[in-house]
Amino acid sequence: MDLSEICSMQISDDEKRGFPVRFNSEREEHAQLLKDLVGLFGEVGEFSDQTKKVGLKLDQPDYNGPTLDESREQLGKELGDVLIYTIRLAAILKVDLEDIVLRTIRNNKERYAYLEK
């Protein structure tokens, strides 16, 4: 399955659940962008919080926190949530996320070619 198929599946499921990505006005579209942006920040915050706890455990072994290995599944879940919100934001903006990612990869390949070994 490619990224475009994943995006289509997610948006279809969202619309069935009452989470729209198509709107009648720019005001409604903007309002949903803000809602989903807050959701995205929340998921990035959860990823950051878990990563912070891992760092505390590494810096202070007596801290009763998780190791990185113990956190991998949770961190992966948060990254999945981040991607879902990113897919929603792209759909609301009517941009092709797969195309944007591929263009960015190509641009970075040129931009950072001097770093390749």
Protein Blocks (a to p, Z undefined) as FASTA:
>chain_A
ZZklmmmmmmmmmmmnopafbdfbfklmmmmmmmmmmmmmmmmmmmmmmmmmmmmmmmmm
mbccddfklmmmmmmmmmmmmmmmmmmmmmmnopafklmmmmmmmmmmmmmmmmpZZ
